[in-house]
Amino acid sequence: MTGMFFEVANADVWRGDVLALKNLQLSLGRDESVAILGANGAGKSSLLKLMTGEVRPEAKPGASCRLFGAEQWCLEELRHRVGLVIPEEVARFHPEEMAEDVVRSAFRGAYGRTGDMRFSALEKAQAEQAMAEVGTLALAGRNFGRLSSGEKRRFLIARALVHKPEVVVLDEPSTALDFAARLTMLERLRKVAQGAGALVLVTHDPGEILPEIGRVILLKSGEVIGDGHKLEVLKSQVLSELYGMNLRLTWSKGWAMVRPV
C-alpha cells in the first residue's frame, strides 16, 4: 500500500482550449499538510480538481495520475476519503435549511433541501462531533441562511469532516470573510490541521498558510516553480516574482507576513 494520497507524472490538464497545468510532476503524502500557493489563473483550481478526481490529465505516453495508489477510482468512494470545502458550496443550500442538516447531508451526498431526510443516531452523533470540532454546535438549530458568512463556511468544513476523511482539501477558505471572521476561521483550521491525517490548503494568500503546514507548493502559469519546506521556499524575491510586485516577507510565530515595498 502506497503512502501517497496523490501522485501525478508528466500530466497536462486542459480547461477548454486552455492548457491549465503543464507537465505536472507531484506527489502528496497521506500524512502531510501542504499549502498550494499561487495568484489567480495559476492553475490552482485545476490542480484541486485533479487531486479530487473531478478531472483527468490528457492521455499521452508517460502520463499517469494515481489517487490513493489507484489509477481508476469511484467518485462516490473518494467523497468519503477526501473532505472537500469550496466557497461555491454555500450557494448550494436553501436559506431555510437547518444548519445541522447541511452537515448531515454529506452522508447522502446531497445539496439543497435535505430537511425531509432521515439520519441514524450514529450519523447524527458524527455530525455533532464535526460541528463541535469547528465550534458551530451551538448554532446547529439555526436556518443556514441566517448565519454569517464565516459561520456558513465553518458548517461546510464540519460537513467535510463527518466521514472522518483521510485527506481534507480546503479551497480559499477565507474568501469574502471580514477581518474578524477570517481570524476565527484560521484558528479553527489550525485545530483541523492538528487532527487531520493530511490537509491540503489551496490559497492565493501566503498569510493563510497555517503554522501547522510545513510544505508549500508554488504554482505559476500552470507549472510548479517551487516545492519544499515553507521556510526554504517562501522568500521575498520568490513571492515578488510570483505576484509581479515588490514584496517583503517576514515571519511571526509560524505565520507569513507579506507587505508591499
PAZAPA-4460 file (N, C-alpha, C; in steps of 0.05 Angstrom, whole numbers, plus 32768, in hexadecimal, padded with zeros to 4 digits):
% residues 261
    n_x    n_y    n_z   ca_x   ca_y   ca_z    c_x    c_y    c_z   seq   type   mol
   8011   7FE8   8000   8000   8000   8000   8012   8019   8000     1      M     A
   800D   802A   7FEC   801D   8042   7FEA   8017   8055   8001     2      T     A
   802B   8065   8009   8027   807A   801D   801E   8094   8011     3      G     A
   8019   8094   7FF7   8011   80AD   7FE9   7FF3   80AF   7FE6     4      M     A
   7FE9   80C7   7FE9   7FCD   80CD   7FE3   7FCA   80D4   7FC5     5      F     A
   7FDD   80E3   7FBA   7FDB   80EE   7F9F   7FF6   80EC   7F92     6      F     A
   7FF6   80DF   7F7A   800F   80DC   7F6B   8009   80E2   7F4E     7      E     A
   8017   80F5   7F42   8012   80FC   7F26   802D   8100   7F19     8      V     A
   802F   80F7   7F00   8048   80F9   7EF1   8043   8100   7ED4     9      A     A
   8053   8113   7ECA   8051   811B   7EAD   8035   8122   7EA5    10      N     A
   8026   812F   7EB6   8009   8134   7EB1   8004   8150   7EA6    11      A     A
   7FF4   8150   7E91   7FE9   8169   7E86   7FCB   8169   7E8B    12      D     A
   7FC0   8180   7E95   7FA3   8182   7E99   7F99   819A   7E8A    13      V     A
   7F84   8195   7E7A   7F78   81AA   7E6A   7F5D   81B2   7E76    14      W     A
   7F58   81CC   7E77   7F3E   81D7   7E7E   7F33   81E5   7E66    15      R     A
   7F22   81D7   7E56   7F1A   81E1   7E3D   7F32   81E1   7E2A    16      G     A
   7F39   81F8   7E1E   7F50   81F9   7E0C   7F68   8205   7E19    17      D     A
   7F68   8206   7E34   7F7E   8212   7E43   7F8D   81FB   7E51    18      V     A
   7FA8   81FB   7E4E   7FB8   81E8   7E5B   7FBD   81F2   7E78    19      L     A
   7FAE   81E7   7E8B   7FAE   81F1   7EA6   7FC5   81E7   7EB7    20      A     A
   7FCE   81CE   7EB2   7FE4   81C2   7EC0   7FF7   81B5   7EAB    21      L     A
   8011   81BA   7EAE   8024   81B1   7E9A   8038   819E   7EA6    22      K     A
   8039   8186   7E9B   804D   8172   7EA2   8051   8170   7EC0    23      N     A
   803B   816E   7ECE   803B   816E   7EEB   8047   8155   7EF7    24      L     A
   805A   8159   7F0A   8066   8143   7F19   8063   8149   7F36    25      Q     A
   8053   8139   7F44   804D   8140   7F60   8044   8127   7F70    26      L     A
   804C   8126   7F89   8042   8111   7F9B   803B   811E   7FB6    27      S     A
   8024   8115   7FC1   801C   811F   7FDB   8017   8107   7FED    28      L     A
   8022   8107   8005   801F   80F1   8018   8005   80F1   8027    29      G     A
   7FFE   80DA   8032   7FE5   80D8   8041   7FE6   80E4   805D    30      R     A
   7FFE   80EB   8066   8001   80F5   8081   800F   810F   8083    31      D     A
   800E   811F   806D   801C   8139   806E   8008   814F   8068    32      E     A
   800E   8167   8073   7FFE   817F   806E   800D   8190   805A    33      S     A
   7FFF   8199   8045   800B   81A6   802F   7FFA   81BF   8027    34      V     A
   8008   81D5   8020   7FFB   81EC   8015   8002   81EF   7FF7    35      A     A
   7FEE   81F3   7FE6   7FF3   81F8   7FCA   7FED   8216   7FC5    36      I     A
   8002   8224   7FBE   8001   8242   7FBD   8005   824C   7FA0    37      L     A
   7FF5   825F   7F98   7FF8   826B   7F7E   7FE4   8281   7F7A    38      G     A
   7FEA   8293   7F67   7FD8   82A8   7F60   7FC0   829D   7F51    39      A     A
   7FAC   82AE   7F4D   7F95   82A6   7F3C   7F9E   829E   7F20    40      N     A
   7F94   8288   7F16   7F9C   827F   7EFC   7FB4   826E   7EFB    41      G     A
   7FBF   8267   7F13   7FD8   8257   7F14   7FD3   823A   7F0E    42      A     A
   7FBA   8231   7F11   7FB4   8214   7F0D   7FAC   8206   7F26    43      G     A
   7FA7   8215   7F3C   7FA1   8209   7F56   7F86   81F9   7F54    44      K     A
   7F72   8205   7F48   7F58   81F7   7F46   7F5A   81DE   7F36    45      S     A
   7F6A   81DE   7F21   7F6D   81C6   7F10   7F7C   81B0   7F20    46      S     A
   7F90   81B8   7F2F   7F9E   81A5   7F40   7F8C   8199   7F55    47      L     A
   7F7B   81AA   7F61   7F68   81A0   7F75   7F55   818B   7F68    48      L     A
   7F4B   8191   7F51   7F38   817E   7F43   7F47   8164   7F3C    49      K     A
   7F60   8166   7F35   7F70   814F   7F2F   7F74   813D   7F47    50      L     A
   7F7A   8149   7F5E   7F7F   8139   7F76   7F66   812F   7F84    51      M     A
   7F4F   8139   7F7C   7F35   812F   7F87   7F26   811E   7F73    52      T     A
   7F33   8117   7F5C   7F28   8104   7F49   7F14   8110   7F36    53      G     A
   7F0F   812A   7F36   7EFB   8136   7F24   7F04   8139   7F08    54      E     A
   7F1E   813B   7F03   7F29   813C   7EE8   7F41   8128   7EE7    55      V     A
   7F48   8121   7ECE   7F5F   810F   7ECA   7F72   811E   7EB7    56      R     A
   7F8B   8116   7EB8   7F9E   8123   7EA6   7F9B   8119   7E89    57      P     A
   7FA6   8127   7E76   7FA5   811F   7E5A   7FB3   8104   7E58    58      E     A
   7FA7   80F2   7E48   7FB4   80D8   7E43   7FCB   80DC   7E30    59      A     A
   7FE3   80D5   7E3A   7FFB   80D6   7E29   8010   80C3   7E35    60      K     A
   8023   80BB   7E25   8038   80A9   7E2F   8046   80B4   7E47    61      P     A
   8048   80A3   7E5C   8057   80AB   7E74   8047   80BA   7E88    62      G     A
   802E   80C1   7E82   801E   80D0   7E95   800F   80BD   7EA7    63      A     A
   800C   80C4   7EC0   7FFE   80B4   7ED3   7FF3   80C5   7EEA    64      S     A
   7FDD   80BB   7EF6   7FD1   80C9   7F0D   7FC5   80B3   7F1F    65      C     A
   7FCE   80B3   7F38   7FC4   80A0   7F4C   7FB9   80AE   7F64    66      R     A
   7FA2   80A4   7F6E   7F97   80AD   7F87   7F96   8095   7F9A    67      L     A
   7FA2   8098   7FB1   7FA5   8082   7FC4   7FB0   8069   7FB6    68      F     A
   7FC3   806D   7FA4   7FD1   8057   7F97   7FC3   804B   7F7F    69      G     A
   7FAB   8055   7F79   7F9B   8049   7F63   7F98   805C   7F4B    70      A     A
   7F9A   8051   7F33   7F96   8062   7F1B   7F79   8063   7F13    71      E     A
   7F68   8051   7F1E   7F4B   8052   7F1A   7F3E   8055   7F35    72      Q     A
   7F29   8065   7F36   7F1C   806A   7F50   7EFE   806F   7F4C    73      W     A
   7EF0   806C   7F62   7ED3   8072   7F63   7ED0   808C   7F72    74      C     A
   7EC2   809F   7F64   7EBF   80BA   7F70   7EB0   80B9   7F8B    75      L     A
   7E9C   80A7   7F8D   7E8D   80A5   7FA6   7E9F   809C   7FBD    76      E     A
   7EB1   808A   7FB7   7EC4   8081   7FCC   7ED7   8097   7FD3    77      E     A
   7EE0   80A6   7FBF   7EF3   80BC   7FC4   7EE6   80D1   7FD6    78      L     A
   7ECC   80D5   7FD3   7EBE   80EA   7FE4   7EBF   80E3   8001    79      R     A
   7EC3   80C9   8007   7EC5   80C1   8023   7EE2   80C2   802D    80      H     A
   7EF5   80C0   801A   7F11   80C0   8022   7F1E   80DB   8021    81      R     A
   7F12   80ED   8011   7F1C   8109   800E   7F06   811C   8016    82      V     A
   7F0A   812C   802B   7EF7   8140   8033   7EFE   815A   8025    83      G     A
   7EEC   8164   8014   7EF1   817B   8003   7EE0   8192   800C    84      L     A
   7EEC   81AA   800E   7EDD   81C2   8015   7EE4   81D7   8000    85      V     A
   7ECF   81E1   7FF1   7ED3   81F5   7FDD   7EBF   820C   7FE3    86      I     A
   7EC6   8225   7FDE   7EB4   823B   7FE4   7E99   8239   7FD6    87      P     A
   7E98   822D   7FBE   7E7F   822C   7FAF   7E6A   821B   7FBC    88      E     A
   7E72   820A   7FCF   7E5E   81F9   7FDC   7E49   8208   7FEC    89      E     A
   7E50   8220   7FF5   7E3D   822F   8005   7E23   8233   7FF6    90      V     A
   7E24   8239   7FDC   7E0D   823F   7FCC   7DFC   8225   7FC5    91      A     A
   7E06   820E   7FCC   7DF9   81F5   7FC5   7DE3   81ED   7FD9    92      R     A
   7DE1   81FC   7FEF   7DCE   81F5   8004   7DB8   820A   8006    93      F     A
   7DA0   8202   800A   7D89   8214   800D   7D8D   8224   8026    94      H     A
   7D86   823E   8026   7D8A   824E   803F   7D7A   8244   8057    95      P     A
   7D64   8236   8052   7D54   822C   8068   7D5D   8211   8072    96      E     A
   7D71   8206   8066   7D7C   81EC   806F   7D87   81EF   808B    97      E     A
   7D82   81DB   809C   7D8E   81DC   80B7   7DAC   81D7   80B4    98      M     A
   7DBB   81E7   80C3   7DD8   81E5   80C1   7DE2   81C9   80C7    99      A     A
   7DD6   81BB   80DA   7DDF   81A0   80E0   7DDA   818D   80C9   100      E     A
   7DC4   8192   80BA   7DBE   8181   80A3   7DD2   8186   808C   101      D     A
   7DDD   819E   808B   7DF2   81A2   8077   7E09   818F   807C   102      V     A
   7E10   818C   8095   7E26   817A   809C   7E1E   815D   8097   103      V     A
   7E06   8155   80A0   7DFD   813A   809D   7DFA   8132   8080   104      R     A
   7DF4   8145   806F   7DEF   813F   8053   7E07   8132   8045   105      S     A
   7E1F   8134   8051   7E37   8128   8046   7E34   8109   8045   106      A     A
   7E24   80FE   8057   7E20   80E1   8058   7E10   80D8   803F   107      F     A
   7E01   80EA   8033   7DF1   80E2   801B   7DFD   80EE   8001   108      R     A
   7E13   80FD   8004   7E1E   810A   7FEC   7E0B   811E   7FE0   109      G     A
   7DFB   812B   7FF1   7DE5   813C   7FE7   7DEA   8159   7FEC   110      A     A
   7DDD   816A   7FDC   7DDD   8187   7FE0   7DC0   818F   7FDF   111      Y     A
   7DBB   81A9   7FE5   7D9F   81B3   7FE3   7D8F   81AC   7FFC   112      G     A
   7D75   81A6   7FF7   7D63   81A0   800D   7D67   8183   8017   113      R     A
   7D72   8180   802E   7D77   8165   8039   7D68   8161   8054   114      T     A
   7D57   8174   805C   7D4A   8172   8076   7D37   815A   8078   115      G     A
   7D2E   814F   8062   7D1C   8138   8063   7D2B   811D   8064   116      D     A
   7D45   811E   8063   7D55   8106   8064   7D56   80FC   8081   117      M     A
   7D5A   80E1   8083   7D5D   80D5   809E   7D79   80CC   80A2   118      R     A
   7D83   80D0   80BA   7D9F   80C9   80C0   7DA0   80B7   80D9   119      F     A
   7DB2   80A5   80DA   7DB5   8093   80F0   7DC0   80A1   8108   120      S     A
   7DBE   8095   8120   7DCA   80A0   8138   7DE8   80A4   8135   121      A     A
   7DF5   8090   8128   7E12   8092   8124   7E19   80AA   8112   122      L     A
   7E0A   80AD   80FD   7E0F   80C3   80EA   7E0B   80DE   80F9   123      E     A
   7DF6   80E0   8109   7DF2   80F9   8118   7E08   80FE   812B   124      K     A
   7E12   80E9   8138   7E28   80EC   814B   7E42   80F5   813D   125      A     A
   7E47   80EA   8126   7E5F   80F1   8117   7E5D   810E   810D   126      Q     A
   7E45   8117   8105   7E41   8132   80FD   7E45   8146   8114   127      A     A
   7E3B   813E   812C   7E3F   814F   8144   7E5C   8151   814B   128      E     A
   7E6B   813B   8148   7E87   813C   814E   7E96   814F   813B   129      Q     A
   7E8F   814D   8121   7E9C   815F   810D   7E95   817C   8112   130      A     A
   7E7C   8182   811A   7E75   819D   8120   7E84   81A7   8139   131      M     A
   7E87   8196   814C   7E96   819E   8164   7EB3   81A4   815E   132      A     A
   7EBF   8195   814B   7EDB   8199   8144   7EDF   81B5   8138   133      E     A
   7ECB   81C0   812A   7ECF   81DA   811D   7EC0   81F0   812C   134      V     A
   7EB5   81E9   8143   7EA9   81FE   8155   7E8E   8208   814C   135      G     A
   7E7E   81F7   813F   7E63   8200   8135   7E4C   81F0   8142   136      T     A
   7E51   81DF   8155   7E3C   81CE   8160   7E26   81DE   816B   137      L     A
   7E2C   81F5   8178   7E17   8205   8184   7E05   8212   816F   138      A     A
   7E0D   8212   8156   7DFE   821F   8141   7DEF   820A   8130   139      L     A
   7DF0   81F1   8138   7DE5   81DB   8128   7DC8   81DE   8120   140      A     A
   7DB8   81EA   8132   7D9B   81EC   812D   7D93   8205   811D   141      G     A
   7DA5   8215   8115   7D9E   822D   8106   7D9B   8227   80E8   142      R     A
   7D8C   8239   80DB   7D8A   8237   80BE   7DA5   823F   80B1   143      N     A
   7DAD   8230   809D   7DC7   8235   8091   7DC9   8251   8086   144      F     A
   7DB3   825B   807B   7DB3   8276   806F   7DB6   828D   8082   145      G     A
   7DB2   8287   809C   7DB4   829C   80B0   7DD0   829D   80BD   146      R     A
   7DE1   828C   80B5   7DFC   828C   80C0   7E0E   82A0   80B2   147      L     A
   7E23   82A8   80BF   7E37   82BA   80B2   7E47   82AA   809E   148      S     A
   7E56   82B8   808D   7E66   82AB   8079   7E7A   8298   8086   149      S     A
   7E87   82A2   809B   7E9A   8291   80A9   7E8E   8279   80B6   150      G     A
   7E76   827B   80C1   7E68   8265   80CD   7E61   8250   80B8   151      E     A
   7E57   825A   80A1   7E50   8247   808B   7E68   8238   8082   152      K     A
   7E7F   8245   8080   7E97   8238   8077   7EA0   8222   808B   153      R     A
   7E9D   8228   80A5   7EA5   8214   80B9   7E92   81FC   80B8   154      R     A
   7E78   8200   80B2   7E66   81E9   80B0   7E6E   81D8   8098   155      F     A
   7E77   81E5   8083   7E80   81D5   806B   7E99   81C5   8072   156      L     A
   7EAA   81D0   8083   7EC2   81C0   808C   7EB8   81A9   809D   157      I     A
   7EA5   81AD   80AE   7E9A   8197   80BE   7E8E   8182   80AC   158      A     A
   7E81   818B   8097   7E75   8178   8083   7E8B   8167   8077   159      R     A
   7EA2   8173   8071   7EB8   8164   8065   7EC5   8150   8079   160      A     A
   7EC1   8155   8093   7ECE   8144   80A7   7EBD   812C   80B0   161      L     A
   7EA3   812B   80AA   7E92   8117   80B6   7E9B   80FB   80AF   162      V     A
   7EA7   80F6   8098   7EAF   80DB   8091   7ECA   80D4   809C   163      H     A
   7ED6   80E6   80AC   7EF1   80E3   80B6   7F04   80DC   809E   164      K     A
   7F06   80EE   808B   7F15   80E9   8073   7F33   80E6   8078   165      P     A
   7F40   80D8   8066   7F5D   80D5   8068   7F6B   80EF   8061   166      E     A
   7F5E   80FE   804F   7F6A   8117   8046   7F55   812D   8046   167      V     A
   7F5C   8145   804F   7F4A   815C   804E   7F56   8170   803B   168      V     A
   7F46   8179   8027   7F4F   818C   8013   7F3F   81A6   8016   169      V     A
   7F4C   81BC   801A   7F3E   81D5   801F   7F46   81E9   8009   170      L     A
   7F32   81F3   7FFA   7F37   8206   7FE4   7F30   8222   7FED   171      D     A
   7F44   8233   7FEF   7F40   824F   7FF6   7F2C   8252   800E   172      E     A
   7F32   8247   8025   7F1F   8245   803B   7F15   8260   8046   173      P     A
   7F25   8275   8043   7F1C   828F   804F   7F12   82A3   803B   174      S     A
   7F0D   829A   8022   7F03   82AC   800D   7EEA   82BB   8016   175      T     A
   7EE9   82D5   8013   7ED2   82E6   8018   7ECB   82E9   8036   176      A     A
   7EDD   82E0   8048   7ED8   82E3   8064   7EE4   82FD   806E   177      L     A
   7ED6   8309   8082   7EE1   8322   808E   7EF9   831A   80A0   178      D     A
   7F06   832F   80AB   7F1E   832B   80BA   7F1A   8318   80D2   179      F     A
   7F05   831D   80E2   7F01   830C   80FA   7EFA   82F0   80F2   180      A     A
   7EE8   82ED   80DE   7EE1   82D2   80D5   7EF8   82C3   80CA   181      A     A
   7F0A   82D1   80BC   7F22   82C4   80B1   7F34   82BA   80C7   182      R     A
   7F38   82C9   80DC   7F49   82C1   80F2   7F3D   82A8   8100   183      L     A
   7F22   82A9   8104   7F15   8292   8111   7F17   8279   8100   184      T     A
   7F14   827D   80E5   7F16   8266   80D3   7F32   825A   80D4   185      M     A
   7F47   826A   80D4   7F62   8260   80D4   7F68   8251   80EE   186      L     A
   7F5E   825B   8104   7F62   824D   811D   7F54   8232   811E   187      E     A
   7F3D   8230   8112   7F2E   8217   8111   7F3D   8204   80FE   188      R     A
   7F48   820E   80E9   7F56   81FD   80D6   7F70   81F2   80E2   189      L     A
   7F7B   8201   80F5   7F93   81F6   8103   7F8B   81DD   8112   190      R     A
   7F74   81DC   811E   7F6B   81C4   812D   7F66   81AD   8119   191      K     A
   7F5B   81B4   8102   7F56   819F   80ED   7F71   8194   80E4   192      V     A
   7F85   81A5   80E0   7F9F   819D   80D7   7FAD   818B   80EC   193      A     A
   7FA8   8191   8105   7FB5   8181   811A   7FA8   8165   811C   194      Q     A
   7F8F   8162   8113   7F82   8148   8116   7F80   8139   80FC   195      G     A
   7F85   8146   80E5   7F82   8139   80CB   7F9A   8127   80C5   196      A     A
   7F94   8111   80B5   7FAA   8101   80AC   7FBA   8110   8097   197      G     A
   7FAD   811D   8085   7FBA   812E   8071   7FA8   8146   806B   198      A     A
   7FB4   815D   8068   7FA4   8175   8061   7FB2   8183   804A   199      L     A
   7FA1   818B   8036   7FAB   819A   801F   7F9C   81B4   801F   200      V     A
   7FAB   81CA   8021   7FA0   81E5   8021   7FA7   81F3   8007   201      L     A
   7F93   81F9   7FF7   7F97   8207   7FDE   7F90   8225   7FE2   202      V     A
   7FA3   8236   7FDC   7F9F   8252   7FE3   7FB0   8264   7FD1   203      T     A
   7FA8   827D   7FCE   7FB8   8292   7FC1   7FC7   82A3   7FD5   204      H     A
   7FC1   829F   7FEF   7FCB   82B1   8004   7FDF   82A3   8016   205      D     A
   7FF9   82AA   8015   800C   829E   8027   8005   82A0   8044   206      P     A
   7FF6   82B5   804B   7FEF   82BA   8067   7FDB   82A5   8072   207      G     A
   7FD0   8294   8061   7FBD   827F   8069   7FCB   8265   806F   208      E     A
   7FE5   8263   8069   7FF3   824A   806D   7FF7   8246   808B   209      I     A
   7FEA   8231   8095   7FE9   822C   80B2   8005   8224   80BC   210      L     A
   800B   822B   80D6   8025   8222   80E1   8028   8204   80E0   211      P     A
   8012   81F5   80E1   8014   81D7   80E0   801C   81CD   80C4   212      E     A
   801B   81DD   80B0   8022   81D5   8095   8040   81D9   8090   213      I     A
   804E   81C4   8089   806A   81C6   8084   8072   81C9   8067   214      G     A
   8064   81BB   8055   806B   81BA   8039   805A   81CE   8029   215      R     A
   8067   81DC   8017   805A   81EF   8005   8061   81E9   7FE8   216      V     A
   804C   81E9   7FD7   8050   81E5   7FBB   8048   81FF   7FAD   217      I     A
   8059   820A   7F9C   8054   8223   7F8E   804C   821D   7F71   218      L     A
   8035   8228   7F69   802C   8225   7F4D   802C   8240   7F3F   219      L     A
   8035   823F   7F26   8035   8257   7F15   8031   824E   7EF8   220      K     A
   801C   8259   7EEB   8016   8252   7ECF   8015   8235   7ECA   221      S     A
   8009   8226   7EDD   8005   8209   7ED9   801D   81F8   7EDF   222      G     A
   8032   8203   7EEA   804A   81F3   7EF0   8052   81F6   7F0D   223      E     A
   805E   81E1   7F18   8069   81E3   7F33   8084   81F0   7F31   224      V     A
   8087   8207   7F3F   80A1   8215   7F3E   80AF   8214   7F59   225      I     A
   80A3   8208   7F6D   80AF   8204   7F87   80A1   81EF   7F97   226      G     A
   80B0   81DF   7FA6   80A4   81CA   7FB5   80B7   81C2   7FCB   227      D     A
   80AF   81C6   7FE4   80C1   81BF   7FFA   80B7   81CA   8014   228      G     A
   80C8   81CA   8029   80C0   81D5   8042   80BB   81F3   803F   229      H     A
   80A7   81FE   804D   809F   821A   8049   80B5   822E   804F   230      K     A
   80C6   8227   8062   80DC   823A   8069   80F1   823B   8053   231      L     A
   80F3   8226   8043   8106   8226   802D   80FA   8230   8013   232      E     A
   80E0   822B   800F   80D2   8232   7FF6   80C9   824F   7FF6   233      V     A
   80BD   8258   800D   80B2   8272   800E   80C7   8287   8015   234      L     A
   80CF   8296   8001   80E2   82AC   8003   80D6   82C5   7FF7   235      K     A
   80E0   82DC   8000   80D5   82F5   7FF5   80D8   82F7   7FD7   236      S     A
   80EF   82EF   7FCD   80F4   82F1   7FB0   80E2   82DE   7FA1   237      Q     A
   80DF   82C6   7FAB   80CE   82B2   7F9E   80B1   82BB   7F9D   238      V     A
   80A7   82C5   7FB3   808B   82CF   7FB4   8088   82E7   7FA2   239      L     A
   809B   82F8   7FA0   809A   830F   7F8F   8097   8307   7F72   240      S     A
   80A6   82F2   7F6A   80A4   82E7   7F4E   8089   82D9   7F4A   241      E     A
   8080   82CB   7F5F   8067   82BC   7F5C   804F   82CF   7F58   242      L     A
   804F   82E6   7F65   8038   82F8   7F64   803D   8311   7F53   243      Y     A
   8055   8314   7F48   805B   832A   7F36   805C   8345   7F44   244      G     A
   8064   8346   7F5D   8068   8360   7F6B   807C   835C   7F81   245      M     A
   8088   8372   7F8A   809C   8370   7F9F   8090   836B   7FBA   246      N     A
   8097   8355   7FC6   808C   834C   7FDF   80A2   8346   7FF3   247      L     A
   809C   834B   800D   80AE   8344   8022   80A1   832F   8034   248      R     A
   80AF   831A   803A   80A4   8304   804B   80B3   8303   8065   249      L     A
   80A4   8302   807B   80AF   82FD   8095   809E   82E7   80A2   250      T     A
   80A8   82DC   80B8   809B   82C6   80C6   8094   82CE   80E3   251      W     A
   807D   82C6   80EC   8075   82CC   8108   8065   82B4   8112   252      S     A
   8072   82A5   8125   8065   828E   8132   805A   827A   811D   253      K     A
   8069   8275   8108   8062   8262   80F4   8050   826C   80DE   254      G     A
   8048   8286   80E0   8037   8292   80CB   8048   82A2   80B8   255      W     A
   8042   82A2   809E   804F   82B3   808B   8042   82CE   808A   256      A     A
   8052   82E3   808D   8048   82FE   808C   8054   830B   8073   257      M     A
   8043   8312   8060   804C   831D   8046   8041   8339   8042   258      V     A
   8053   834B   803B   804C   8367   8037   805A   8371   801E   259      R     A
   804D   8384   800F   805A   8390   7FF8   8070   83A3   8001   260      P     A
   8084   83A6   7FF0   809B   83B8   7FF6   809F   83CB   7FDF   261      V     A
***
